[in-house]
Amino acid sequence: MADLFEKIRTSILSLPGVAEKPHERFGKHTYYLKDREFLHFHSRSQIDVLLPEGLHSEWLRDSRVKVNDYPPFRLECDFHTKEDVEFAMKLVKVAHEKMEERLVDS
């Protein structure tokens, strides 16, 4: 499991403009784009991703993804295999892209 955790962590950090910073509530594995948090780990096998609600239904078709009850607009994604990590990174890349768009519009 540690290898999968490091694989996804390294992949997240390779995205343009992403920084890993500690968060008092979410722990040390919280990821920011221009000081806006868009992702954190709940455990070494689950990420919590900020994604516009209009995109949720597409991702919720997969059993690895569920809605986080708090805060809104977040999806949790479990990963236990290499294929899960690849799937999770697709979700992360969409979240990264949407955060970039949001930051340009603001």
C-alpha positions in Angstrom: 0.0 0.0 0.0 2.9 2.4 0.8 4.1 2.1 -2.8 0.6 3.1 -4.1 0.4 6.0 -1.7 3.8 7.3 -2.8 3.0 6.7 -6.5 -0.2 8.9 -6.3 1.5 11.4 -4.1 4.4 11.8 -6.6 1.9 12.1 -9.5 -0.1 14.8 -7.7 3.1 16.8 -7.0 4.1 16.6 -10.7 1.0 18.6 -11.7 1.8 22.2 -12.6 1.7 24.6 -9.7 0.8 22.1 -7.1 2.3 22.4 -3.6 1.9 20.1 -0.6 1.4 21.9 2.7 0.2 20.8 6.1 -3.4 21.5 7.1 -4.4 21.6 10.7 -7.5 19.5 10.1 -6.5 17.3 7.2 -2.9 16.6 8.1 0.3 16.9 6.2 -0.8 15.6 2.8 -2.9 18.5 1.6 -2.4 19.8 -1.9 -2.9 23.4 -3.1 -2.9 25.2 -6.4 -2.0 28.9 -5.8 -2.8 28.6 -2.1 -6.3 27.1 -2.8 -6.7 23.6 -1.4 -8.2 21.1 -3.9 -7.2 17.7 -2.5 -6.1 15.9 0.6 -5.7 12.4 1.8 -8.1 10.8 4.4 -5.8 7.8 4.6 -3.0 6.2 2.7 -5.7 4.7 0.4 -8.3 7.4 0.1 -8.2 10.9 -1.4 -10.7 13.7 -1.0 -11.1 15.9 -4.1 -12.8 19.2 -4.6 -14.8 18.9 -7.8 -17.8 21.0 -9.0 -21.1 19.3 -8.2 -22.1 19.2 -11.8 -19.4 16.7 -12.5 -20.2 14.3 -9.6 -22.6 12.0 -11.4 -20.0 11.0 -14.0 -17.6 9.9 -11.3 -20.1 8.4 -8.9 -20.9 5.6 -11.4 -17.7 4.0 -10.2 -17.8 2.1 -6.8 -14.4 3.6 -5.8 -16.0 7.1 -5.6 -18.5 8.5 -3.1 -19.7 11.9 -2.0 -18.1 13.3 1.1 -20.9 14.5 3.4 -18.8 17.5 4.5 -17.8 19.8 3.0 -19.9 19.9 -0.1 -18.5 19.5 -3.6 -16.0 16.9 -2.6 -15.6 13.3 -3.7 -13.7 10.6 -1.9 -11.9 8.0 -4.0 -10.4 4.8 -2.7 -7.4 3.2 -4.3 -6.0 -0.3 -3.5 -4.4 -1.3 -6.8 -2.3 0.2 -9.6 -5.5 0.5 -11.7 -7.2 2.3 -8.9 -4.3 4.8 -8.7 -4.6 5.4 -12.4 -8.4 6.0 -12.1 -7.8 8.3 -9.1 -5.3 10.3 -11.0 -7.8 10.9 -13.7 -10.1 12.4 -11.1 -7.2 14.4 -9.6 -6.4 15.8 -13.0 -9.9 16.9 -13.6 -10.0 18.6 -10.2 -6.7 20.3 -10.9 -8.0 21.6 -14.3 -11.3 22.9 -12.7 -9.4 24.6 -10.0 -7.1 26.3 -12.6 -10.2 27.5 -14.4 -11.7 28.8 -11.2 -8.6 30.7 -10.3 -8.4 32.3 -13.8 -12.1 33.4 -13.5 -11.7 34.9 -10.1 
